[in-house]
Amino acid sequence: QVQLVESGGGWVQPGGSLTLSCATSEFPFSMYSMSWYRQAPGKERELVATINILGTLTEYAASVKGRFAIARDNSKETVTLHMGNLVAEDTAVYYCNAGWRTPMLGSWGQGTQVTVST
């Protein structure tokens, strides 16, 4: 069974940084684009960033462009999301999934909570 395990979340003050990591197992990681999503309280899950198979092409939501950076390590089967200059609106549970812009896996991991506040 495919497993997605997100980690690295926490509390950070506005302007701070965090790096999230997603580890996968039972999954042909190097054959799929990967994406990060987030879901804020009372809102639908939204796409944050996506990266292609080789890590040579990325896309970002307008709200995070220039502040977030997605990367992947196919040898370790992990995808990371470096988040900088965080603002309160970035507060959400962050999830990873396979696919370019659209989640391909029917199940989701537990996510990792990011809270940005003073």
Biopython code that builds the backbone (N, CA, C, O; Angstrom):
import numpy as np
from Bio.PDB.StructureBuilder import StructureBuilder

atoms = [
    (1, "GLN", "N", (0.842, -1.178, 0.000)),
    (1, "GLN", "CA", (0.000, 0.000, 0.000)),
    (1, "GLN", "C", (0.886, 1.241, 0.000)),
    (1, "GLN", "O", (1.855, 1.327, 0.755)),
    (2, "VAL", "N", (0.541, 2.197, -0.857)),
    (2, "VAL", "CA", (1.315, 3.425, -0.952)),
    (2, "VAL", "C", (1.212, 4.198, 0.354)),
    (2, "VAL", "O", (0.136, 4.335, 0.936)),
    (3, "GLN", "N", (2.354, 4.698, 0.793)),
    (3, "GLN", "CA", (2.367, 5.529, 1.991)),
    (3, "GLN", "C", (3.025, 6.869, 1.687)),
    (3, "GLN", "O", (4.064, 6.934, 1.030)),
    (4, "LEU", "N", (2.410, 7.919, 2.170)),
    (4, "LEU", "CA", (2.946, 9.270, 2.075)),
    (4, "LEU", "C", (3.062, 9.788, 3.501)),
    (4, "LEU", "O", (2.083, 9.801, 4.246)),
    (5, "VAL", "N", (4.251, 10.212, 3.874)),
    (5, "VAL", "CA", (4.471, 10.686, 5.243)),
    (5, "VAL", "C", (5.089, 12.076, 5.176)),
    (5, "VAL", "O", (6.243, 12.243, 4.779)),
    (6, "GLU", "N", (4.301, 13.063, 5.569)),
    (6, "GLU", "CA", (4.763, 14.439, 5.578)),
    (6, "GLU", "C", (5.314, 14.795, 6.959)),
    (6, "GLU", "O", (4.827, 14.315, 7.982)),
    (7, "SER", "N", (6.327, 15.635, 6.961)),
    (7, "SER", "CA", (6.927, 16.062, 8.232)),
    (7, "SER", "C", (7.552, 17.435, 8.066)),
    (7, "SER", "O", (7.677, 17.949, 6.955)),
    (8, "GLY", "N", (7.942, 18.021, 9.193)),
    (8, "GLY", "CA", (8.660, 19.290, 9.154)),
    (8, "GLY", "C", (7.832, 20.503, 9.508)),
    (8, "GLY", "O", (8.361, 21.612, 9.581)),
    (9, "GLY", "N", (6.542, 20.315, 9.730)),
    (9, "GLY", "CA", (5.708, 21.454, 10.080)),
    (9, "GLY", "C", (5.971, 21.935, 11.491)),
    (9, "GLY", "O", (6.754, 21.342, 12.234)),
    (10, "GLY", "N", (5.303, 23.017, 11.847)),
    (10, "GLY", "CA", (5.461, 23.566, 13.181)),
    (10, "GLY", "C", (4.955, 24.985, 13.239)),
    (10, "GLY", "O", (4.269, 25.466, 12.337)),
    (11, "TRP", "N", (5.311, 25.641, 14.320)),
    (11, "TRP", "CA", (4.919, 27.034, 14.506)),
    (11, "TRP", "C", (6.092, 27.927, 14.137)),
    (11, "TRP", "O", (7.239, 27.647, 14.485)),
    (12, "VAL", "N", (5.784, 29.008, 13.424)),
    (12, "VAL", "CA", (6.824, 29.949, 13.031)),
    (12, "VAL", "C", (6.237, 31.352, 13.008)),
    (12, "VAL", "O", (5.055, 31.534, 12.716)),
    (13, "GLN", "N", (7.046, 32.319, 13.308)),
    (13, "GLN", "CA", (6.598, 33.707, 13.267)),
    (13, "GLN", "C", (6.546, 34.212, 11.825)),
    (13, "GLN", "O", (7.244, 33.682, 10.960)),
    (14, "PRO", "N", (5.735, 35.219, 11.562)),
    (14, "PRO", "CA", (5.712, 35.798, 10.214)),
    (14, "PRO", "C", (7.100, 36.214, 9.778)),
    (14, "PRO", "O", (7.870, 36.786, 10.548)),
    (15, "GLY", "N", (7.403, 35.913, 8.527)),
    (15, "GLY", "CA", (8.732, 36.189, 8.004)),
    (15, "GLY", "C", (9.700, 35.038, 8.148)),
    (15, "GLY", "O", (10.787, 35.064, 7.572)),
    (16, "GLY", "N", (9.320, 34.034, 8.906)),
    (16, "GLY", "CA", (10.195, 32.894, 9.135)),
    (16, "GLY", "C", (10.161, 31.882, 8.009)),
    (16, "GLY", "O", (9.503, 32.076, 6.986)),
    (17, "SER", "N", (10.893, 30.788, 8.226)),
    (17, "SER", "CA", (11.026, 29.755, 7.200)),
    (17, "SER", "C", (10.815, 28.374, 7.796)),
    (17, "SER", "O", (11.047, 28.146, 8.983)),
    (18, "LEU", "N", (10.377, 27.472, 6.957)),
    (18, "LEU", "CA", (10.253, 26.061, 7.314)),
    (18, "LEU", "C", (10.526, 25.230, 6.071)),
    (18, "LEU", "O", (10.286, 25.674, 4.948)),
    (19, "THR", "N", (11.024, 24.034, 6.280)),
    (19, "THR", "CA", (11.186, 23.102, 5.179)),
    (19, "THR", "C", (10.407, 21.837, 5.479)),
    (19, "THR", "O", (10.649, 21.179, 6.491)),
    (20, "LEU", "N", (9.488, 21.500, 4.619)),
    (20, "LEU", "CA", (8.679, 20.299, 4.768)),
    (20, "LEU", "C", (9.277, 19.172, 3.940)),
    (20, "LEU", "O", (9.934, 19.403, 2.925)),
    (21, "SER", "N", (9.039, 17.972, 4.386)),
    (21, "SER", "CA", (9.537, 16.805, 3.669)),
    (21, "SER", "C", (8.425, 15.778, 3.531)),
    (21, "SER", "O", (7.584, 15.638, 4.418)),
    (22, "CYS", "N", (8.426, 15.070, 2.426)),
    (22, "CYS", "CA", (7.457, 14.009, 2.181)),
    (22, "CYS", "C", (8.220, 12.758, 1.779)),
    (22, "CYS", "O", (8.940, 12.741, 0.781)),
    (23, "ALA", "N", (8.049, 11.727, 2.567)),
    (23, "ALA", "CA", (8.678, 10.440, 2.266)),
    (23, "ALA", "C", (7.621, 9.489, 1.723)),
    (23, "ALA", "O", (6.482, 9.476, 2.189)),
    (24, "THR", "N", (8.009, 8.700, 0.741)),
    (24, "THR", "CA", (7.056, 7.779, 0.137)),
    (24, "THR", "C", (7.575, 6.345, 0.237)),
    (24, "THR", "O", (8.777, 6.112, 0.368)),
    (25, "SER", "N", (6.657, 5.403, 0.171)),
    (25, "SER", "CA", (7.034, 3.994, 0.153)),
    (25, "SER", "C", (5.994, 3.212, -0.635)),
    (25, "SER", "O", (4.855, 3.651, -0.794)),
    (26, "GLU", "N", (6.395, 2.068, -1.117)),
    (26, "GLU", "CA", (5.505, 1.218, -1.937)),
    (26, "GLU", "C", (4.965, 1.997, -3.120)),
    (26, "GLU", "O", (3.790, 1.890, -3.474)),
    (27, "PHE", "N", (5.838, 2.776, -3.720)),
    (27, "PHE", "CA", (5.398, 3.696, -4.765)),
    (27, "PHE", "C", (6.567, 3.975, -5.710)),
    (27, "PHE", "O", (7.669, 4.259, -5.242)),
    (28, "PRO", "N", (6.355, 3.900, -7.031)),
    (28, "PRO", "CA", (7.437, 4.174, -7.998)),
    (28, "PRO", "C", (7.689, 5.666, -8.120)),
    (28, "PRO", "O", (7.349, 6.295, -9.122)),
    (29, "PHE", "N", (8.288, 6.211, -7.084)),
    (29, "PHE", "CA", (8.446, 7.663, -6.924)),
    (29, "PHE", "C", (9.034, 8.328, -8.149)),
    (29, "PHE", "O", (8.529, 9.357, -8.596)),
    (30, "SER", "N", (10.095, 7.757, -8.701)),
    (30, "SER", "CA", (10.817, 8.405, -9.794)),
    (30, "SER", "C", (10.039, 8.425, -11.098)),
    (30, "SER", "O", (10.497, 9.014, -12.077)),
    (31, "MET", "N", (8.882, 7.799, -11.133)),
    (31, "MET", "CA", (8.080, 7.763, -12.350)),
    (31, "MET", "C", (6.946, 8.779, -12.351)),
    (31, "MET", "O", (6.186, 8.864, -13.316)),
    (32, "TYR", "N", (6.830, 9.552, -11.271)),
    (32, "TYR", "CA", (5.710, 10.474, -11.156)),
    (32, "TYR", "C", (6.151, 11.886, -10.788)),
    (32, "TYR", "O", (7.081, 12.090, -10.008)),
    (33, "SER", "N", (5.453, 12.846, -11.373)),
    (33, "SER", "CA", (5.550, 14.199, -10.845)),
    (33, "SER", "C", (5.004, 14.186, -9.422)),
    (33, "SER", "O", (4.224, 13.306, -9.058)),
    (34, "MET", "N", (5.411, 15.149, -8.631)),
    (34, "MET", "CA", (4.943, 15.236, -7.249)),
    (34, "MET", "C", (4.475, 16.652, -6.954)),
    (34, "MET", "O", (4.945, 17.618, -7.556)),
    (35, "SER", "N", (3.558, 16.753, -6.036)),
    (35, "SER", "CA", (2.995, 18.056, -5.709)),
    (35, "SER", "C", (2.787, 18.199, -4.212)),
    (35, "SER", "O", (2.651, 17.219, -3.479)),
    (36, "TRP", "N", (2.769, 19.444, -3.788)),
    (36, "TRP", "CA", (2.387, 19.796, -2.423)),
    (36, "TRP", "C", (1.048, 20.520, -2.475)),
    (36, "TRP", "O", (0.802, 21.337, -3.363)),
    (37, "TYR", "N", (0.197, 20.211, -1.519)),
    (37, "TYR", "CA", (-1.104, 20.839, -1.367)),
    (37, "TYR", "C", (-1.217, 21.352, 0.069)),
    (37, "TYR", "O", (-0.429, 20.977, 0.937)),
    (38, "ARG", "N", (-2.186, 22.197, 0.300)),
    (38, "ARG", "CA", (-2.456, 22.633, 1.661)),
    (38, "ARG", "C", (-3.953, 22.863, 1.848)),
    (38, "ARG", "O", (-4.687, 23.155, 0.904)),
    (39, "GLN", "N", (-4.366, 22.723, 3.077)),
    (39, "GLN", "CA", (-5.761, 22.952, 3.413)),
    (39, "GLN", "C", (-5.834, 23.766, 4.681)),
    (39, "GLN", "O", (-5.420, 23.316, 5.750)),
    (40, "ALA", "N", (-6.357, 24.955, 4.556)),
    (40, "ALA", "CA", (-6.544, 25.831, 5.704)),
    (40, "ALA", "C", (-7.906, 25.550, 6.327)),
    (40, "ALA", "O", (-8.791, 25.023, 5.653)),
    (41, "PRO", "N", (-8.091, 25.890, 7.590)),
    (41, "PRO", "CA", (-9.369, 25.653, 8.248)),
    (41, "PRO", "C", (-10.524, 26.280, 7.481)),
    (41, "PRO", "O", (-10.481, 27.459, 7.130)),
    (42, "GLY", "N", (-11.554, 25.483, 7.226)),
    (42, "GLY", "CA", (-12.731, 25.990, 6.553)),
    (42, "GLY", "C", (-12.583, 26.194, 5.063)),
    (42, "GLY", "O", (-13.487, 26.720, 4.414)),
    (43, "LYS", "N", (-11.450, 25.782, 4.511)),
    (43, "LYS", "CA", (-11.221, 25.976, 3.079)),
    (43, "LYS", "C", (-10.947, 24.642, 2.401)),
    (43, "LYS", "O", (-10.626, 23.655, 3.062)),
    (44, "GLU", "N", (-11.073, 24.621, 1.094)),
    (44, "GLU", "CA", (-10.770, 23.421, 0.334)),
    (44, "GLU", "C", (-9.254, 23.270, 0.171)),
    (44, "GLU", "O", (-8.496, 24.237, 0.252)),
    (45, "ARG", "N", (-8.853, 22.049, -0.058)),
    (45, "ARG", "CA", (-7.438, 21.794, -0.312)),
    (45, "ARG", "C", (-7.033, 22.450, -1.624)),
    (45, "ARG", "O", (-7.772, 22.402, -2.607)),
    (46, "GLU", "N", (-5.858, 23.060, -1.631)),
    (46, "GLU", "CA", (-5.398, 23.755, -2.824)),
    (46, "GLU", "C", (-3.982, 23.329, -3.179)),
    (46, "GLU", "O", (-3.186, 22.957, -2.316)),
    (47, "LEU", "N", (-3.691, 23.393, -4.466)),
    (47, "LEU", "CA", (-2.355, 23.076, -4.956)),
    (47, "LEU", "C", (-1.399, 24.208, -4.618)),
    (47, "LEU", "O", (-1.711, 25.379, -4.831)),
    (48, "VAL", "N", (-0.240, 23.855, -4.092)),
    (48, "VAL", "CA", (0.766, 24.848, -3.718)),
    (48, "VAL", "C", (1.926, 24.843, -4.712)),
    (48, "VAL", "O", (2.333, 25.893, -5.210)),
    (49, "ALA", "N", (2.448, 23.664, -4.990)),
    (49, "ALA", "CA", (3.619, 23.571, -5.874)),
    (49, "ALA", "C", (3.672, 22.185, -6.493)),
    (49, "ALA", "O", (3.161, 21.220, -5.924)),
    (50, "THR", "N", (4.287, 22.093, -7.651)),
    (50, "THR", "CA", (4.397, 20.814, -8.324)),
    (50, "THR", "C", (5.738, 20.732, -9.033)),
    (50, "THR", "O", (6.286, 21.750, -9.455)),
    (51, "ILE", "N", (6.263, 19.529, -9.164)),
    (51, "ILE", "CA", (7.577, 19.327, -9.771)),
    (51, "ILE", "C", (7.525, 18.106, -10.666)),
    (51, "ILE", "O", (6.848, 17.125, -10.357)),
    (52, "ASN", "N", (8.247, 18.172, -11.783)),
    (52, "ASN", "CA", (8.187, 17.055, -12.722)),
    (52, "ASN", "C", (9.119, 15.928, -12.280)),
    (52, "ASN", "O", (9.780, 16.019, -11.246)),
    (53, "ILE", "N", (9.156, 14.880, -13.071)),
    (53, "ILE", "CA", (9.857, 13.654, -12.697)),
    (53, "ILE", "C", (11.340, 13.888, -12.451)),
    (53, "ILE", "O", (11.908, 13.355, -11.498)),
    (54, "LEU", "N", (11.960, 14.676, -13.302)),
    (54, "LEU", "CA", (13.399, 14.909, -13.183)),
    (54, "LEU", "C", (13.750, 16.070, -12.286)),
    (54, "LEU", "O", (14.922, 16.312, -11.999)),
    (55, "GLY", "N", (12.744, 16.785, -11.845)),
    (55, "GLY", "CA", (13.012, 17.946, -11.012)),
    (55, "GLY", "C", (13.467, 19.164, -11.788)),
    (55, "GLY", "O", (14.035, 20.093, -11.215)),
    (56, "THR", "N", (13.223, 19.165, -13.078)),
    (56, "THR", "CA", (13.695, 20.257, -13.929)),
    (56, "THR", "C", (12.617, 21.291, -14.215)),
    (56, "THR", "O", (12.906, 22.349, -14.774)),
    (57, "LEU", "N", (11.377, 20.994, -13.837)),
    (57, "LEU", "CA", (10.278, 21.909, -14.109)),
    (57, "LEU", "C", (9.395, 22.002, -12.870)),
    (57, "LEU", "O", (9.020, 20.986, -12.286)),
    (58, "THR", "N", (9.073, 23.209, -12.483)),
    (58, "THR", "CA", (8.242, 23.432, -11.308)),
    (58, "THR", "C", (7.177, 24.478, -11.616)),
    (58, "THR", "O", (7.336, 25.318, -12.502)),
    (59, "GLU", "N", (6.100, 24.401, -10.865)),
    (59, "GLU", "CA", (5.056, 25.421, -10.927)),
    (59, "GLU", "C", (4.588, 25.720, -9.524)),
    (59, "GLU", "O", (4.632, 24.863, -8.642)),
    (60, "TYR", "N", (4.135, 26.956, -9.324)),
    (60, "TYR", "CA", (3.720, 27.389, -7.994)),
    (60, "TYR", "C", (2.399, 28.142, -8.069)),
    (60, "TYR", "O", (2.080, 28.783, -9.070)),
    (61, "ALA", "N", (1.644, 28.046, -6.984)),
    (61, "ALA", "CA", (0.481, 28.898, -6.855)),
    (61, "ALA", "C", (0.952, 30.341, -6.773)),
    (61, "ALA", "O", (2.031, 30.625, -6.253)),
    (62, "ALA", "N", (0.140, 31.240, -7.286)),
    (62, "ALA", "CA", (0.526, 32.650, -7.308)),
    (62, "ALA", "C", (0.818, 33.175, -5.906)),
    (62, "ALA", "O", (1.680, 34.035, -5.723)),
    (63, "SER", "N", (0.104, 32.660, -4.934)),
    (63, "SER", "CA", (0.241, 33.160, -3.562)),
    (63, "SER", "C", (1.576, 32.802, -2.925)),
    (63, "SER", "O", (1.969, 33.426, -1.939)),
    (64, "VAL", "N", (2.286, 31.808, -3.465)),
    (64, "VAL", "CA", (3.538, 31.378, -2.849)),
    (64, "VAL", "C", (4.741, 31.569, -3.767)),
    (64, "VAL", "O", (5.881, 31.361, -3.351)),
    (65, "LYS", "N", (4.493, 31.958, -4.997)),
    (65, "LYS", "CA", (5.583, 32.088, -5.957)),
    (65, "LYS", "C", (6.609, 33.086, -5.470)),
    (65, "LYS", "O", (6.268, 34.185, -5.031)),
    (66, "GLY", "N", (7.853, 32.699, -5.551)),
    (66, "GLY", "CA", (8.931, 33.564, -5.077)),
    (66, "GLY", "C", (9.268, 33.365, -3.618)),
    (66, "GLY", "O", (10.300, 33.846, -3.151)),
    (67, "ARG", "N", (8.413, 32.661, -2.884)),
    (67, "ARG", "CA", (8.666, 32.423, -1.460)),
    (67, "ARG", "C", (8.905, 30.944, -1.159)),
    (67, "ARG", "O", (9.641, 30.605, -0.233)),
    (68, "PHE", "N", (8.286, 30.075, -1.937)),
    (68, "PHE", "CA", (8.389, 28.631, -1.722)),
    (68, "PHE", "C", (9.220, 28.002, -2.823)),
    (68, "PHE", "O", (9.275, 28.512, -3.942)),
    (69, "ALA", "N", (9.870, 26.885, -2.498)),
    (69, "ALA", "CA", (10.653, 26.150, -3.493)),
    (69, "ALA", "C", (10.457, 24.652, -3.285)),
    (69, "ALA", "O", (10.712, 24.126, -2.201)),
    (70, "ILE", "N", (10.007, 23.984, -4.319)),
    (70, "ILE", "CA", (9.825, 22.533, -4.263)),
    (70, "ILE", "C", (11.036, 21.857, -4.884)),
    (70, "ILE", "O", (11.606, 22.345, -5.860)),
    (71, "ALA", "N", (11.414, 20.738, -4.309)),
    (71, "ALA", "CA", (12.554, 19.990, -4.828)),
    (71, "ALA", "C", (12.312, 18.505, -4.558)),
    (71, "ALA", "O", (11.462, 18.137, -3.747)),
    (72, "ARG", "N", (13.065, 17.675, -5.244)),
    (72, "ARG", "CA", (12.906, 16.237, -5.043)),
    (72, "ARG", "C", (14.260, 15.534, -5.106)),
    (72, "ARG", "O", (15.202, 16.004, -5.744)),
    (73, "ASP", "N", (14.321, 14.403, -4.427)),
    (73, "ASP", "CA", (15.513, 13.558, -4.466)),
    (73, "ASP", "C", (15.027, 12.163, -4.828)),
    (73, "ASP", "O", (14.499, 11.444, -3.981)),
    (74, "ASN", "N", (15.205, 11.788, -6.072)),
    (74, "ASN", "CA", (14.691, 10.488, -6.514)),
    (74, "ASN", "C", (15.427, 9.326, -5.862)),
    (74, "ASN", "O", (14.856, 8.247, -5.707)),
    (75, "SER", "N", (16.676, 9.526, -5.480)),
    (75, "SER", "CA", (17.419, 8.441, -4.833)),
    (75, "SER", "C", (16.883, 8.163, -3.433)),
    (75, "SER", "O", (16.969, 7.038, -2.941)),
    (76, "LYS", "N", (16.337, 9.180, -2.803)),
    (76, "LYS", "CA", (15.773, 9.017, -1.458)),
    (76, "LYS", "C", (14.258, 8.942, -1.479)),
    (76, "LYS", "O", (13.624, 8.736, -0.445)),
    (77, "GLU", "N", (13.680, 9.112, -2.665)),
    (77, "GLU", "CA", (12.221, 9.073, -2.833)),
    (77, "GLU", "C", (11.520, 10.059, -1.898)),
    (77, "GLU", "O", (10.546, 9.729, -1.222)),
    (78, "THR", "N", (12.046, 11.263, -1.888)),
    (78, "THR", "CA", (11.442, 12.303, -1.067)),
    (78, "THR", "C", (11.245, 13.573, -1.892)),
    (78, "THR", "O", (11.961, 13.835, -2.859)),
    (79, "VAL", "N", (10.259, 14.340, -1.479)),
    (79, "VAL", "CA", (10.026, 15.647, -2.072)),
    (79, "VAL", "C", (9.947, 16.654, -0.924)),
    (79, "VAL", "O", (9.326, 16.382, 0.103)),
    (80, "THR", "N", (10.564, 17.792, -1.099)),
    (80, "THR", "CA", (10.597, 18.799, -0.051)),
    (80, "THR", "C", (9.947, 20.088, -0.528)),
    (80, "THR", "O", (9.795, 20.335, -1.724)),
    (81, "LEU", "N", (9.572, 20.898, 0.453)),
    (81, "LEU", "CA", (9.016, 22.212, 0.167)),
    (81, "LEU", "C", (9.658, 23.189, 1.132)),
    (81, "LEU", "O", (9.361, 23.184, 2.327)),
    (82, "HIS", "N", (10.537, 24.025, 0.609)),
    (82, "HIS", "CA", (11.126, 25.074, 1.433)),
    (82, "HIS", "C", (10.213, 26.288, 1.358)),
    (82, "HIS", "O", (9.881, 26.767, 0.274)),
    (83, "MET", "N", (9.814, 26.775, 2.521)),
    (83, "MET", "CA", (8.888, 27.895, 2.603)),
    (83, "MET", "C", (9.578, 29.053, 3.295)),
    (83, "MET", "O", (10.040, 28.924, 4.428)),
    (84, "GLY", "N", (9.645, 30.169, 2.620)),
    (84, "GLY", "CA", (10.289, 31.341, 3.184)),
    (84, "GLY", "C", (9.336, 32.512, 3.261)),
    (84, "GLY", "O", (8.285, 32.529, 2.620)),
    (85, "ASN", "N", (9.727, 33.496, 4.063)),
    (85, "ASN", "CA", (8.928, 34.715, 4.221)),
    (85, "ASN", "C", (7.461, 34.368, 4.489)),
    (85, "ASN", "O", (6.555, 34.887, 3.837)),
    (86, "LEU", "N", (7.255, 33.500, 5.437)),
    (86, "LEU", "CA", (5.914, 32.992, 5.717)),
    (86, "LEU", "C", (5.003, 34.084, 6.263)),
    (86, "LEU", "O", (5.428, 34.985, 6.986)),
    (87, "VAL", "N", (3.736, 33.966, 5.888)),
    (87, "VAL", "CA", (2.707, 34.892, 6.345)),
    (87, "VAL", "C", (1.575, 34.085, 6.975)),
    (87, "VAL", "O", (1.489, 32.869, 6.804)),
    (88, "ALA", "N", (0.720, 34.780, 7.699)),
    (88, "ALA", "CA", (-0.352, 34.099, 8.416)),
    (88, "ALA", "C", (-1.227, 33.269, 7.477)),
    (88, "ALA", "O", (-1.740, 32.217, 7.858)),
    (89, "GLU", "N", (-1.385, 33.746, 6.270)),
    (89, "GLU", "CA", (-2.239, 33.043, 5.294)),
    (89, "GLU", "C", (-1.646, 31.707, 4.844)),
    (89, "GLU", "O", (-2.323, 30.923, 4.180)),
    (90, "ASP", "N", (-0.410, 31.448, 5.194)),
    (90, "ASP", "CA", (0.195, 30.153, 4.867)),
    (90, "ASP", "C", (-0.163, 29.088, 5.898)),
    (90, "ASP", "O", (0.152, 27.913, 5.712)),
    (91, "THR", "N", (-0.811, 29.488, 6.973)),
    (91, "THR", "CA", (-1.223, 28.532, 7.994)),
    (91, "THR", "C", (-2.185, 27.508, 7.398)),
    (91, "THR", "O", (-3.228, 27.869, 6.853)),
    (92, "ALA", "N", (-1.829, 26.235, 7.505)),
    (92, "ALA", "CA", (-2.622, 25.166, 6.905)),
    (92, "ALA", "C", (-1.978, 23.829, 7.235)),
    (92, "ALA", "O", (-0.870, 23.766, 7.768)),
    (93, "VAL", "N", (-2.691, 22.771, 6.910)),
    (93, "VAL", "CA", (-2.088, 21.442, 6.916)),
    (93, "VAL", "C", (-1.580, 21.187, 5.498)),
    (93, "VAL", "O", (-2.304, 21.366, 4.519)),
    (94, "TYR", "N", (-0.327, 20.770, 5.416)),
    (94, "TYR", "CA", (0.317, 20.574, 4.118)),
    (94, "TYR", "C", (0.427, 19.078, 3.827)),
    (94, "TYR", "O", (0.783, 18.276, 4.690)),
    (95, "TYR", "N", (0.106, 18.735, 2.574)),
    (95, "TYR", "CA", (0.115, 17.353, 2.119)),
    (95, "TYR", "C", (0.906, 17.220, 0.821)),
    (95, "TYR", "O", (1.024, 18.176, 0.055)),
    (96, "CYS", "N", (1.437, 16.050, 0.588)),
    (96, "CYS", "CA", (2.037, 15.763, -0.709)),
    (96, "CYS", "C", (1.199, 14.691, -1.413)),
    (96, "CYS", "O", (0.455, 13.941, -0.782)),
    (97, "ASN", "N", (1.342, 14.648, -2.711)),
    (97, "ASN", "CA", (0.667, 13.620, -3.509)),
    (97, "ASN", "C", (1.384, 13.518, -4.839)),
    (97, "ASN", "O", (2.143, 14.412, -5.215)),
    (98, "ALA", "N", (1.149, 12.449, -5.536)),
    (98, "ALA", "CA", (1.743, 12.272, -6.854)),
    (98, "ALA", "C", (0.919, 13.026, -7.886)),
    (98, "ALA", "O", (-0.257, 13.321, -7.675)),
    (99, "GLY", "N", (1.565, 13.330, -9.007)),
    (99, "GLY", "CA", (0.838, 13.941, -10.106)),
    (99, "GLY", "C", (1.216, 15.382, -10.357)),
    (99, "GLY", "O", (1.716, 16.076, -9.472)),
    (100, "TRP", "N", (0.969, 15.819, -11.578)),
    (100, "TRP", "CA", (1.220, 17.199, -11.990)),
    (100, "TRP", "C", (-0.085, 17.964, -11.909)),
    (100, "TRP", "O", (-0.966, 17.768, -12.746)),
    (101, "ARG", "N", (-0.226, 18.814, -10.939)),
    (101, "ARG", "CA", (-1.382, 19.692, -10.702)),
    (101, "ARG", "C", (-2.608, 18.951, -10.170)),
    (101, "ARG", "O", (-3.442, 19.546, -9.487)),
    (102, "THR", "N", (-2.724, 17.665, -10.476)),
    (102, "THR", "CA", (-3.895, 16.905, -10.035)),
    (102, "THR", "C", (-3.436, 15.708, -9.209)),
    (102, "THR", "O", (-2.570, 14.956, -9.655)),
    (103, "PRO", "N", (-3.998, 15.512, -8.007)),
    (103, "PRO", "CA", (-3.572, 14.369, -7.182)),
    (103, "PRO", "C", (-3.940, 13.059, -7.832)),
    (103, "PRO", "O", (-5.089, 12.851, -8.225)),
    (104, "MET", "N", (-2.963, 12.170, -7.948)),
    (104, "MET", "CA", (-3.181, 10.894, -8.595)),
    (104, "MET", "C", (-3.475, 9.773, -7.609)),
    (104, "MET", "O", (-4.091, 8.769, -7.966)),
    (105, "LEU", "N", (-3.039, 9.945, -6.386)),
    (105, "LEU", "CA", (-3.251, 8.900, -5.400)),
    (105, "LEU", "C", (-4.543, 9.171, -4.644)),
    (105, "LEU", "O", (-4.800, 10.291, -4.202)),
    (106, "GLY", "N", (-5.344, 8.134, -4.506)),
    (106, "GLY", "CA", (-6.640, 8.305, -3.852)),
    (106, "GLY", "C", (-6.538, 8.550, -2.366)),
    (106, "GLY", "O", (-7.426, 9.157, -1.767)),
    (107, "SER", "N", (-5.450, 8.078, -1.765)),
    (107, "SER", "CA", (-5.304, 8.271, -0.324)),
    (107, "SER", "C", (-4.279, 9.358, -0.055)),
    (107, "SER", "O", (-3.377, 9.594, -0.859)),
    (108, "TRP", "N", (-4.430, 10.005, 1.070)),
    (108, "TRP", "CA", (-3.542, 11.073, 1.483)),
    (108, "TRP", "C", (-2.837, 10.682, 2.788)),
    (108, "TRP", "O", (-3.333, 9.860, 3.560)),
    (109, "GLY", "N", (-1.694, 11.280, 3.006)),
    (109, "GLY", "CA", (-1.022, 11.096, 4.281)),
    (109, "GLY", "C", (-1.722, 11.908, 5.357)),
    (109, "GLY", "O", (-2.778, 12.497, 5.127)),
    (110, "GLN", "N", (-1.115, 11.927, 6.529)),
    (110, "GLN", "CA", (-1.725, 12.650, 7.646)),
    (110, "GLN", "C", (-1.488, 14.158, 7.543)),
    (110, "GLN", "O", (-2.128, 14.948, 8.237)),
    (111, "GLY", "N", (-0.574, 14.536, 6.681)),
    (111, "GLY", "CA", (-0.266, 15.953, 6.548)),
    (111, "GLY", "C", (0.623, 16.449, 7.678)),
    (111, "GLY", "O", (0.862, 15.737, 8.653)),
    (112, "THR", "N", (1.104, 17.666, 7.537)),
    (112, "THR", "CA", (1.907, 18.296, 8.582)),
    (112, "THR", "C", (1.404, 19.723, 8.754)),
    (112, "THR", "O", (1.238, 20.467, 7.787)),
    (113, "GLN", "N", (1.168, 20.081, 10.008)),
    (113, "GLN", "CA", (0.566, 21.376, 10.319)),
    (113, "GLN", "C", (1.625, 22.473, 10.305)),
    (113, "GLN", "O", (2.691, 22.337, 10.904)),
    (114, "VAL", "N", (1.310, 23.551, 9.614)),
    (114, "VAL", "CA", (2.144, 24.751, 9.624)),
    (114, "VAL", "C", (1.302, 25.891, 10.191)),
    (114, "VAL", "O", (0.215, 26.184, 9.692)),
    (115, "THR", "N", (1.812, 26.519, 11.225)),
    (115, "THR", "CA", (1.116, 27.634, 11.849)),
    (115, "THR", "C", (2.030, 28.847, 11.856)),
    (115, "THR", "O", (3.136, 28.807, 12.396)),
    (116, "VAL", "N", (1.554, 29.920, 11.252)),
    (116, "VAL", "CA", (2.326, 31.164, 11.177)),
    (116, "VAL", "C", (1.598, 32.218, 12.013)),
    (116, "VAL", "O", (0.495, 32.640, 11.668)),
    (117, "SER", "N", (2.210, 32.627, 13.090)),
    (117, "SER", "CA", (1.578, 33.619, 13.954)),
    (117, "SER", "C", (2.622, 34.261, 14.841)),
    (117, "SER", "O", (3.737, 33.757, 14.982)),
    (118, "THR", "N", (2.245, 35.388, 15.441)),
    (118, "THR", "CA", (3.146, 36.086, 16.380)),
    (118, "THR", "C", (2.991, 35.508, 17.763)),
    (118, "THR", "O", (3.659, 35.954, 18.696)),
]
sb = StructureBuilder()
sb.init_structure("model")
sb.init_model(0)
sb.init_chain("A")
sb.init_seg("    ")
for serial, (resi, resn, name, xyz) in enumerate(atoms, 1):
    if name == "N":
        sb.init_residue(resn, " ", resi, " ")
    sb.init_atom(name, np.array(xyz, "f"), 0.0, 1.0, " ", f" {name:<3s}", serial, name[0])
structure = sb.get_structure()
